[in-house]
Amino acid sequence: MERYQYKHTFGRVRWSRCLPAAVLLASVLIDLAWPEVNTFPLLAAVSVIAAPMLSLAWTIASGAAACLVGLFLTFLESKELFTRSDLIGLSTIAILTVVAAFLNRMFAREREQLRTSREVAEAVQRAVLPAVPDRVRGLAVAARYQAAQEEALIGGDLYALYDTPYGLRTVIGDVRGKGTRAVTLVNTLLGSFHAAALQLPDLPAVVRSVEVQLQDVKSHRDDTTYEDFVTAVVVEVSPDRSVLRMANRGHPAPLMVHDGEVTVLEPEEPSLPLGLGDLAGPEVPVDEFVWPPGATLVMFTDGITEARDRNGVFFDPVPPLTGPLPPDPGAVLDAMLAALFRHTEELEDDAAALAITHVPVGSVGRDPSTTPQAGGSWR
């Protein structure tokens, strides 16, 4: 599985890193405007503010700058030997700078531990997910997975794609919850989907088989509650690649991108998520959609549609996919993800995306070596 780093350059500038300098400047301005005001408490706070945000060198430099500013302001006001209160103020700045240096090292170790935990979680997640082929049945495929930046737990997003005697079959889903319980349901769903997709001739039978396996796991595990479920979309591409058969189990509706237009593939009737099928009966509604050559099917988890900006507005993947885009799944996903990271600085939930392009017959195929592969990280 090839690794791909999607460069998230948006929102990298952290204005909070300028806060120590802003406090330092504010203390100078206040002292010059109101000489009777004691600004030593502000100067003492500079290095402490810098400790959780800047490096050790910059933290010490911030404290040193505060000491120099304190010396300058003292000399500017008295132009004589320091008073006892001046010496106490300067000593306080120096002592707090030393304390800030120790705090900085503690914060750095915690950040490193969190980064390592997140990398391990993403590695485990990729190991659980099956490799997605770059090309299959004349179709081009691309996939992405990203763990939430604020989470160190293993998430429950999943996808899989298999070439079967009954056509190409794929699934994308999201397990409710995180941790080992979510991984158990992910493994169960992927294993049962793999077996059912290869053996069962019709799509409803595949969905029912997965449902039975999930119900069995829930009944035999003490830590799995009745409320555990999996939202998913199961898709079958007809052997002639002209029709998409889709069973949507409470999941965000996929999109079809074609000729600059985006069509939301909403189900005619809603269905309960997998794992709750015993509440809805054995019927599995299946919708059919015409799939023209050159069109790209885009599927994703709710980590994308529920990403919000600073005003709480949810991300809409339709606008960035509307317009001229090449008939290539990697390019389509890149357009959507670039817009996603312009919309939000961080993902609040794990997210996965899968795109399949109906390559027109006789068209020049893409070069797999230049296209990001399945399981890549967006960061």
C-alpha positions as CSV (number, residue, x, y, z in Angstrom):
1,M,0.0,0.0,0.0
2,E,1.6,3.2,-1.2
3,R,1.8,6.2,1.2
4,Y,0.7,9.6,0.0
5,Q,1.0,12.8,1.9
6,Y,-1.7,15.3,1.0
7,K,-0.2,18.7,1.9
8,H,-2.6,20.5,4.1
9,T,-1.3,24.1,3.8
10,F,-4.5,25.8,4.8
11,G,-4.8,27.1,8.4
12,R,-1.1,26.4,9.1
13,V,-0.5,30.0,10.3
14,R,-1.3,30.0,14.0
15,W,-1.8,33.5,15.1
16,S,-1.7,32.3,18.7
17,R,2.1,31.9,18.2
18,C,2.3,35.7,17.9
19,L,0.7,36.1,21.4
20,P,4.0,36.3,23.3
21,A,5.3,39.1,21.0
22,A,1.9,40.8,21.3
23,V,2.1,40.8,25.1
24,L,5.6,42.1,25.0
25,L,4.7,44.9,22.7
26,A,1.6,45.7,24.8
27,S,3.7,46.0,28.0
28,V,6.0,48.5,26.3
29,L,3.1,50.6,24.9
30,I,1.3,50.6,28.3
31,D,4.5,51.6,30.2
32,L,5.2,54.5,27.8
33,A,1.6,55.7,27.9
34,W,1.1,55.3,31.6
35,P,4.5,55.3,33.4
36,E,2.8,54.9,36.8
37,V,1.4,51.4,35.8
38,N,3.6,48.4,36.7
39,T,4.0,46.3,33.6
40,F,6.4,43.7,35.2
41,P,3.5,41.2,35.6
42,L,2.9,41.3,31.8
43,L,6.6,40.9,31.1
44,A,6.7,37.9,33.4
45,A,3.9,36.3,31.6
46,V,5.6,36.4,28.2
47,S,7.8,33.2,28.6
48,V,4.9,31.3,30.3
49,I,2.6,32.1,27.3
50,A,5.3,31.0,24.9
51,A,6.0,27.6,26.6
52,P,3.0,25.6,25.2
53,M,3.2,27.1,21.7
54,L,6.8,27.7,20.8
55,S,10.1,25.7,20.8
56,L,12.4,25.7,23.8
57,A,14.8,28.1,22.1
58,W,12.0,30.6,21.4
59,T,10.6,30.2,24.9
60,I,14.0,31.1,26.4
61,A,14.4,33.9,23.9
62,S,11.0,35.3,24.8
63,G,12.0,35.3,28.5
64,A,15.3,37.0,27.6
65,A,13.5,39.6,25.5
66,A,11.2,40.3,28.4
67,C,14.1,40.8,30.8
68,L,15.8,43.2,28.3
69,V,12.6,45.1,27.9
70,G,12.2,45.3,31.6
71,L,15.8,46.6,32.0
72,F,15.2,49.2,29.2
73,L,11.9,50.5,30.7
74,T,13.4,50.7,34.2
75,F,16.4,52.7,32.9
76,L,14.1,54.9,30.8
77,E,12.0,55.8,33.9
78,S,14.7,56.2,36.6
79,K,18.0,56.6,34.8
80,E,19.7,55.6,38.1
81,L,20.4,52.4,40.1
82,F,17.6,49.9,40.3
83,T,15.2,50.0,43.2
84,R,14.3,46.9,45.3
85,S,11.0,46.6,43.5
86,D,12.8,46.7,40.1
87,L,15.1,43.9,41.1
88,I,12.2,41.8,42.4
89,G,10.4,42.3,39.1
90,L,13.4,41.4,37.0
91,S,14.1,38.3,39.2
92,T,10.5,37.2,38.8
93,I,10.9,37.4,35.0
94,A,14.1,35.3,35.1
95,I,12.6,32.7,37.4
96,L,9.4,32.3,35.4
97,T,11.5,31.9,32.2
98,V,13.3,28.9,33.8
99,V,9.9,27.5,34.9
100,A,8.6,28.1,31.3
101,A,11.5,26.1,29.9
102,F,10.6,23.1,32.0
103,L,7.0,23.4,31.0
104,N,8.0,23.6,27.4
105,R,9.8,20.3,27.6
106,M,6.8,18.7,29.3
107,F,4.5,20.0,26.6
108,A,6.9,18.8,23.9
109,R,7.0,15.2,25.3
110,E,3.2,15.1,25.5
111,R,2.9,16.3,21.9
112,E,5.3,13.7,20.7
113,Q,3.5,10.9,22.6
114,L,0.2,12.1,21.0
115,R,1.7,12.2,17.5
116,T,3.1,8.7,18.0
117,S,-0.2,7.4,19.2
118,R,-2.0,8.9,16.2
119,E,0.5,7.5,13.8
120,V,0.1,4.0,15.3
121,A,-3.6,4.3,15.1
122,E,-3.5,5.3,11.4
123,A,-1.1,2.4,10.7
124,V,-3.4,-0.1,12.4
125,Q,-6.3,1.4,10.5
126,R,-4.6,1.0,7.2
127,A,-3.6,-2.5,8.1
128,V,-7.2,-3.4,8.8
129,L,-8.4,-1.9,5.5
130,P,-7.9,-4.1,2.4
131,A,-5.7,-2.8,-0.4
132,V,-7.8,-1.2,-3.2
133,P,-6.6,-1.9,-6.8
134,D,-5.6,1.0,-9.0
135,R,-7.4,-0.5,-12.0
136,V,-10.1,-3.1,-12.2
137,R,-12.5,-4.1,-15.0
138,G,-11.4,-1.1,-16.9
139,L,-12.4,1.2,-14.0
140,A,-10.0,3.6,-12.3
141,V,-10.0,3.7,-8.5
142,A,-8.6,6.0,-5.8
143,A,-9.1,6.0,-2.0
144,R,-8.2,8.2,0.9
145,Y,-8.2,7.7,4.7
146,Q,-7.5,10.3,7.4
147,A,-7.6,9.9,11.1
148,A,-9.0,12.9,13.1
149,Q,-6.2,15.2,14.1
150,E,-7.5,15.6,17.6
151,E,-8.0,11.9,18.2
152,A,-5.5,9.2,19.1
153,L,-8.0,6.3,19.1
154,I,-8.6,3.9,16.2
155,G,-11.6,4.9,14.3
156,G,-14.3,2.9,12.5
157,D,-14.2,4.2,8.9
158,L,-13.9,1.5,6.3
159,Y,-13.9,0.7,2.6
160,A,-13.4,-2.3,0.4
161,L,-13.6,-3.2,-3.3
162,Y,-13.7,-6.6,-4.9
163,D,-13.9,-8.0,-8.4
164,T,-16.5,-10.7,-8.3
165,P,-18.2,-13.0,-10.9
166,Y,-21.3,-10.8,-10.5
167,G,-19.6,-7.5,-11.2
168,L,-17.5,-5.1,-9.2
169,R,-18.7,-4.8,-5.6
170,T,-17.7,-2.2,-3.1
171,V,-18.6,-0.9,0.3
172,I,-17.8,2.2,2.4
173,G,-19.0,2.6,5.9
174,D,-18.6,4.1,9.3
175,V,-18.9,2.2,12.6
176,R,-20.5,4.1,15.5
177,G,-17.8,4.6,18.1
178,K,-14.1,4.1,18.3
179,G,-11.5,1.9,19.9
180,T,-11.4,-1.9,20.0
181,R,-15.2,-2.2,19.8
182,A,-15.2,-0.3,16.5
183,V,-12.3,-2.4,15.1
184,T,-14.2,-5.6,15.9
185,L,-17.2,-4.4,13.9
186,V,-14.9,-3.2,11.1
187,N,-13.2,-6.6,10.9
188,T,-16.6,-8.4,11.0
189,L,-18.1,-6.3,8.3
190,L,-15.1,-6.5,6.0
191,G,-14.7,-10.2,6.4
192,S,-18.4,-11.0,5.9
193,F,-18.7,-8.6,2.9
194,H,-15.7,-10.2,1.2
195,A,-17.1,-13.7,1.5
196,A,-20.7,-12.7,0.6
197,A,-19.6,-10.5,-2.4
198,L,-17.7,-13.4,-3.9
199,Q,-20.4,-16.1,-3.4
200,L,-23.9,-14.5,-3.4
201,P,-25.4,-13.6,-6.8
202,D,-27.6,-10.7,-5.8
203,L,-26.9,-7.5,-3.8
204,P,-29.7,-7.8,-1.2
205,A,-28.3,-11.2,-0.3
206,V,-24.9,-9.7,0.3
207,V,-26.4,-7.1,2.6
208,R,-28.4,-9.6,4.5
209,S,-25.3,-11.8,5.0
210,V,-23.4,-8.9,6.5
211,E,-26.3,-8.0,8.7
212,V,-26.5,-11.6,10.1
213,Q,-22.8,-11.5,10.9
214,L,-23.0,-8.2,12.7
215,Q,-26.0,-9.4,14.7
216,D,-24.1,-12.5,15.7
217,V,-21.0,-10.5,16.9
218,K,-23.2,-8.2,18.9
219,S,-25.0,-11.1,20.6
220,H,-21.7,-12.8,21.6
221,R,-19.7,-9.8,22.9
222,D,-20.4,-8.3,26.3
223,D,-18.9,-4.9,25.4
224,T,-21.0,-4.5,22.3
225,T,-24.2,-2.7,23.0
226,Y,-27.5,-2.8,21.1
227,E,-26.9,0.7,19.9
228,D,-23.7,-0.3,18.0
229,F,-24.3,-0.1,14.3
230,V,-22.6,0.7,10.9
231,T,-23.8,3.2,8.4
232,A,-22.8,1.9,4.9
233,V,-23.3,2.1,1.2
234,V,-23.0,-1.2,-0.7
235,V,-22.5,-0.7,-4.5
236,E,-22.5,-3.2,-7.3
237,V,-21.3,-2.3,-10.8
238,S,-23.0,-4.3,-13.5
239,P,-20.6,-6.4,-15.7
240,D,-21.1,-4.0,-18.6
241,R,-20.3,-1.1,-16.3
242,S,-23.4,0.8,-17.4
243,V,-25.5,0.5,-14.2
244,L,-24.9,1.1,-10.5
245,R,-26.9,-0.9,-8.0
246,M,-26.8,0.6,-4.6
247,A,-28.0,-0.3,-1.1
248,N,-27.7,2.7,1.2
249,R,-27.9,1.8,4.9
250,G,-28.2,5.2,6.7
251,H,-25.0,6.6,5.1
252,P,-24.3,9.9,3.4
253,A,-25.5,9.6,-0.2
254,P,-22.7,9.1,-2.8
255,L,-22.2,11.6,-5.6
256,M,-21.9,11.1,-9.4
257,V,-19.5,13.6,-11.1
258,H,-19.9,13.9,-14.8
259,D,-19.4,16.7,-17.4
260,G,-19.1,19.4,-14.8
261,E,-22.3,18.4,-13.0
262,V,-22.8,16.6,-9.7
263,T,-25.8,14.3,-9.0
264,V,-26.6,13.2,-5.4
265,L,-27.5,9.5,-5.5
266,E,-30.2,9.6,-2.8
267,P,-32.1,6.4,-2.1
268,E,-35.8,6.3,-2.8
269,E,-36.5,5.1,0.7
270,P,-34.3,5.3,3.8
271,S,-33.0,2.2,5.5
272,L,-31.6,1.6,8.9
273,P,-27.9,1.1,9.4
274,L,-26.3,-2.4,9.4
275,G,-26.6,-3.9,12.9
276,L,-30.1,-2.6,13.3
277,G,-31.7,-4.6,10.5
278,D,-33.7,-6.7,12.9
279,L,-35.8,-3.6,13.5
280,A,-36.6,-3.2,9.8
281,G,-37.2,-6.7,8.5
282,P,-35.5,-8.7,5.8
283,E,-36.2,-6.4,2.9
284,V,-33.2,-4.6,1.4
285,P,-34.1,-1.7,-0.9
286,V,-31.8,-1.4,-3.9
287,D,-31.6,1.7,-6.1
288,E,-30.3,1.6,-9.7
289,F,-28.5,4.5,-11.4
290,V,-27.3,4.8,-15.0
291,W,-23.5,5.2,-15.0
292,P,-22.3,6.9,-18.2
293,P,-18.7,6.7,-19.5
294,G,-16.5,9.3,-18.0
295,A,-18.6,9.6,-14.8
296,T,-17.0,9.3,-11.4
297,L,-18.7,7.7,-8.4
298,V,-17.6,9.5,-5.2
299,M,-18.3,7.9,-1.8
300,F,-17.3,9.2,1.6
301,T,-18.0,8.9,5.3
302,D,-19.6,11.6,7.5
303,G,-16.2,12.8,8.7
304,I,-16.3,14.9,5.5
305,T,-19.9,16.0,5.4
306,E,-19.9,16.9,9.1
307,A,-16.6,18.9,9.0
308,R,-17.4,22.5,10.1
309,D,-15.8,25.8,9.7
310,R,-15.2,28.3,12.6
311,N,-18.8,29.5,12.2
312,G,-20.3,26.0,12.5
313,V,-21.2,25.6,8.8
314,F,-21.0,22.0,7.6
315,F,-18.9,21.2,4.5
316,D,-20.8,20.6,1.2
317,P,-18.8,18.5,-1.2
318,V,-21.0,19.3,-4.2
319,P,-19.7,22.9,-5.1
320,P,-16.0,21.9,-5.4
321,L,-16.9,19.0,-7.7
322,T,-19.1,21.2,-9.9
323,G,-17.1,22.4,-12.9
324,P,-14.5,21.0,-15.3
325,L,-12.6,18.1,-13.7
326,P,-10.6,15.3,-15.5
327,P,-12.3,11.9,-15.5
328,D,-9.8,10.6,-12.9
329,P,-10.8,9.5,-9.4
330,G,-7.6,10.8,-7.8
331,A,-8.1,14.3,-9.3
332,V,-11.8,14.3,-8.2
333,L,-10.9,13.4,-4.6
334,D,-8.0,16.0,-4.6
335,A,-10.5,18.7,-5.6
336,M,-12.9,17.7,-2.9
337,L,-10.2,17.4,-0.2
338,A,-8.6,20.7,-1.1
339,A,-11.9,22.4,-0.6
340,L,-12.5,20.5,2.6
341,F,-9.3,21.8,4.2
342,R,-10.0,25.3,3.0
343,H,-13.3,25.0,4.8
344,T,-12.0,23.6,8.1
345,E,-8.6,23.7,9.8
346,E,-9.0,20.3,11.4
347,L,-11.1,17.2,11.0
348,E,-13.2,16.4,14.1
349,D,-13.8,12.8,13.1
350,D,-12.1,10.2,11.0
351,A,-12.9,10.4,7.3
352,A,-12.6,8.0,4.3
353,A,-13.3,8.6,0.7
354,L,-13.5,6.2,-2.3
355,A,-13.9,7.2,-6.0
356,I,-14.4,5.0,-9.1
357,T,-14.3,6.4,-12.6
358,H,-16.0,4.8,-15.6
359,V,-13.1,5.1,-18.0
360,P,-14.4,5.6,-21.6
361,V,-13.5,2.8,-23.9
362,G,-10.4,3.7,-25.9
363,S,-9.3,6.5,-23.7
364,V,-5.7,6.9,-22.5
365,G,-5.4,5.4,-19.0
366,R,-3.7,7.3,-16.1
367,D,-0.3,6.4,-14.9
368,P,-0.6,4.5,-11.6
369,S,2.8,5.7,-10.6
370,T,1.8,9.3,-10.6
371,T,-1.6,8.9,-8.9
372,P,-2.1,8.7,-5.1
373,Q,-3.0,5.2,-4.1
374,A,-5.5,3.8,-1.6
375,G,-5.0,4.3,2.0
376,G,-3.0,7.4,1.7
377,S,-3.0,10.1,4.3
378,W,-4.2,13.6,3.4
379,R,-2.0,15.5,5.7
